[in-house]
């Protein structure tokens, strides 16, 4: 699994958990927007975690 795929899956799972546990409602449009933003920021996120 590529790092980008992993980051995307973590973001999607986080949104699922927010909906299930906190009763947030996240529209499909926002899901796509957040997914794209996470993929765009993966390199920066990895640098911060090192």
N, C-alpha and C positions, 0 to 999 in steps of 0.2 A: 504494500500500500504506500502510495506517495504521501509525503508530508502534507501537501496541499489537500489531498483527499481526506486525510485524517483531521486536519484543522476544520474543514468544511463539515465533516460528520460530527465533530465535537460541538460546533456552533449550532447545528440543527438539533442535536440531542439536548443542548442547553435550552433551546426555545421550547422543545417538547416538554421538558421538565417544568419550565416556568408556567406553561399552560396547565399541566396536570396538577402541580403542587400549589401554585400561587393563583391559579384561575385567570391568568393573563390571556388575552386574545391577540394573536399575532396574525395579521393578514398574510395571504400568500405573496402579495406584492412586497411586503416588508421582509418576509423570509428570503425572497430572491435577492433583494437589495442588501440585506445583511450578509448573505452567503457570498455575494460578489465582493463586498467590502472586506470580508475575512480573507478571501483568496488573494485579494490585492495586498493585504497587510501581512501575509504569512512570513515573509522574509524579516520584516521589522519585529514581529512578535517573537520569532526565533532568536534574533539578536538580543532582545530584552531578557529572554529566559536564560541566556548563557552567562 
